[in-house]
């Protein structure tokens, strides 16, 4: 995982997290579409494809598999 470059304070990062969590809740069943749109908008505004590709790889790290269904 790459290190985060300075630019956002911890407090701002916390506010970003809260805003993201709220937006995901508001998206309801369209959460995947919302997250895809958000990622592409941020990638376009950032303008650095290799950095975006690294962020994708970083985001995939340490994901826990969903719990198995028990019926």
DRENPA-3360 file (N, C-alpha, C; in nm, 2 decimals, always signed):
BEGIN
1 = XXXXXXXX = +0.09/-0.12/+0.00/+0.00/+0.00/+0.00/+0.09/+0.12/+0.00 ~ +0.05/+0.22/-0.08/+0.13/+0.34/-0.08/+0.09/+0.43/+0.03 ~ +0.18/+0.52/+0.07/+0.15/+0.62/+0.17/+0.07/+0.73/+0.12 ~ -0.02/+0.79/+0.20/-0.10/+0.90/+0.16/-0.02/+1.03/+0.16 ~ -0.02/+1.10/+0.06/+0.05/+1.23/+0.05/-0.02/+1.33/+0.14 ~ +0.06/+1.42/+0.20/+0.00/+1.52/+0.28/-0.10/+1.61/+0.20 ~ -0.20/+1.66/+0.27/-0.29/+1.75/+0.20/-0.42/+1.75/+0.26 ~ -0.46/+1.65/+0.34/-0.59/+1.65/+0.41/-0.56/+1.62/+0.56;
9 = XXXXXXXX = -0.60/+1.71/+0.64/-0.58/+1.68/+0.79/-0.67/+1.57/+0.83 ~ -0.63/+1.51/+0.95/-0.71/+1.40/+1.00/-0.86/+1.44/+1.02 ~ -0.88/+1.56/+1.07/-1.01/+1.61/+1.09/-1.09/+1.62/+0.96 ~ -1.02/+1.67/+0.85/-1.09/+1.68/+0.72/-1.11/+1.54/+0.67 ~ -1.02/+1.45/+0.69/-1.04/+1.31/+0.65/-1.16/+1.25/+0.72 ~ -1.18/+1.28/+0.84/-1.29/+1.23/+0.92/-1.42/+1.29/+0.86 ~ -1.42/+1.41/+0.83/-1.54/+1.48/+0.77/-1.57/+1.42/+0.63 ~ -1.47/+1.39/+0.55/-1.48/+1.32/+0.42/-1.55/+1.18/+0.44;
17 = XXXXXXXX = -1.50/+1.11/+0.54/-1.55/+0.98/+0.57/-1.70/+0.99/+0.61 ~ -1.74/+1.08/+0.69/-1.88/+1.10/+0.73/-1.96/+1.14/+0.61 ~ -1.91/+1.22/+0.53/-1.99/+1.26/+0.41/-2.01/+1.15/+0.31 ~ -1.90/+1.07/+0.30/-1.91/+0.95/+0.21/-2.01/+0.85/+0.27 ~ -2.00/+0.82/+0.40/-2.09/+0.73/+0.46/-2.24/+0.77/+0.44 ~ -2.26/+0.90/+0.46/-2.40/+0.95/+0.44/-2.44/+0.94/+0.30 ~ -2.36/+0.97/+0.20/-2.39/+0.96/+0.06/-2.42/+0.82/+0.02 ~ -2.34/+0.72/+0.07/-2.36/+0.58/+0.04/-2.50/+0.54/+0.09;
25 = XXXXXXXX = -2.53/+0.58/+0.21/-2.67/+0.55/+0.27/-2.78/+0.61/+0.18 ~ -2.76/+0.73/+0.14/-2.86/+0.80/+0.05/-2.87/+0.74/-0.08 ~ -2.77/+0.67/-0.13/-2.77/+0.61/-0.26/-2.86/+0.48/-0.26 ~ -2.87/+0.43/-0.14/-2.96/+0.31/-0.13/-2.91/+0.19/-0.21 ~ -3.00/+0.13/-0.29/-2.97/+0.02/-0.37/-2.87/+0.05/-0.49 ~ -2.85/+0.18/-0.51/-2.76/+0.22/-0.62/-2.62/+0.25/-0.57 ~ -2.58/+0.19/-0.46/-2.45/+0.22/-0.39/-2.34/+0.19/-0.49 ~ -2.34/+0.07/-0.56/-2.23/+0.04/-0.65/-2.22/+0.14/-0.76;
33 = XXXXXXXX = -2.33/+0.19/-0.82/-2.33/+0.29/-0.92/-2.28/+0.42/-0.87 ~ -2.32/+0.46/-0.75/-2.27/+0.58/-0.69/-2.12/+0.58/-0.67 ~ -2.07/+0.47/-0.61/-1.93/+0.46/-0.59/-1.85/+0.46/-0.72 ~ -1.90/+0.40/-0.82/-1.83/+0.40/-0.95/-1.83/+0.54/-1.01 ~ -1.94/+0.61/-1.00/-1.95/+0.75/-1.05/-1.85/+0.84/-0.97 ~ -1.85/+0.82/-0.84/-1.76/+0.90/-0.76/-1.62/+0.88/-0.79 ~ -1.58/+0.75/-0.80/-1.44/+0.72/-0.83/-1.40/+0.78/-0.97 ~ -1.48/+0.77/-1.07/-1.45/+0.82/-1.20/-1.44/+0.97/-1.20;
41 = XXXXXXXX = -1.53/+1.04/-1.13/-1.53/+1.18/-1.11/-1.40/+1.23/-1.05 ~ -1.36/+1.16/-0.94/-1.24/+1.19/-0.87/-1.11/+1.17/-0.95 ~ -1.12/+1.06/-1.03/-1.00/+1.02/-1.12/-0.99/+1.13/-1.23 ~ -1.10/+1.17/-1.28/-1.09/+1.28/-1.39/-1.04/+1.41/-1.33 ~ -1.08/+1.44/-1.21/-1.04/+1.57/-1.15/-0.89/+1.56/-1.11 ~ -0.85/+1.44/-1.07/-0.71/+1.42/-1.02/-0.62/+1.42/-1.14 ~ -0.66/+1.36/-1.25/-0.59/+1.36/-1.38/-0.46/+1.28/-1.39 ~ -0.45/+1.17/-1.31/-0.32/+1.09/-1.31/-0.36/+0.95/-1.31;
49 = XXXXXXXX = -0.36/+0.88/-1.43/-0.41/+0.75/-1.44/-0.32/+0.65/-1.35 ~ -0.19/+0.66/-1.35/-0.11/+0.57/-1.27/-0.14/+0.58/-1.12 ~ -0.17/+0.70/-1.08/-0.20/+0.73/-0.94/-0.34/+0.66/-0.91 ~ -0.43/+0.68/-1.00/-0.57/+0.62/-0.98/-0.55/+0.46/-0.98 ~ -0.47/+0.41/-1.07/-0.45/+0.26/-1.07/-0.40/+0.21/-0.94 ~ -0.30/+0.29/-0.88/-0.24/+0.25/-0.75/-0.35/+0.26/-0.64 ~ -0.43/+0.36/-0.65/-0.54/+0.38/-0.55/-0.64/+0.26/-0.56 ~ -0.67/+0.21/-0.68/-0.75/+0.09/-0.69/-0.69/-0.03/-0.62;
57 = XXXXXXXX = -0.56/-0.05/-0.65/-0.49/-0.16/-0.59/-0.48/-0.14/-0.44 ~ -0.46/-0.02/-0.39/-0.46/+0.00/-0.25/-0.59/-0.03/-0.18 ~ -0.70/+0.01/-0.25/-0.83/-0.01/-0.19/-0.87/-0.16/-0.19 ~ -0.81/-0.24/-0.27/-0.84/-0.38/-0.27/-0.77/-0.46/-0.17 ~ -0.67/-0.40/-0.11/-0.59/-0.46/+0.00/-0.67/-0.48/+0.12 ~ -0.65/-0.59/+0.19/-0.71/-0.62/+0.32/-0.86/-0.62/+0.32 ~ -0.93/-0.65/+0.21/-1.07/-0.66/+0.22/-1.11/-0.80/+0.27 ~ -1.20/-0.80/+0.37/-1.24/-0.92/+0.43/-1.35/-0.98/+0.34;
65 = XXXXXXX = -1.35/-1.11/+0.32/-1.46/-1.17/+0.24/-1.59/-1.16/+0.32 ~ -1.70/-1.15/+0.25/-1.83/-1.14/+0.32/-1.85/-1.27/+0.39 ~ -1.93/-1.27/+0.51/-1.95/-1.39/+0.58/-2.04/-1.49/+0.50 ~ -2.01/-1.62/+0.51/-2.08/-1.72/+0.44/-2.23/-1.72/+0.49 ~ -2.32/-1.74/+0.39/-2.46/-1.75/+0.42/-2.49/-1.88/+0.49 ~ -2.57/-1.88/+0.59/-2.61/-2.00/+0.66/-2.76/-2.01/+0.66 ~ -2.81/-2.11/+0.59/-2.96/-2.12/+0.58/-3.01/-2.23/+0.67;
% end
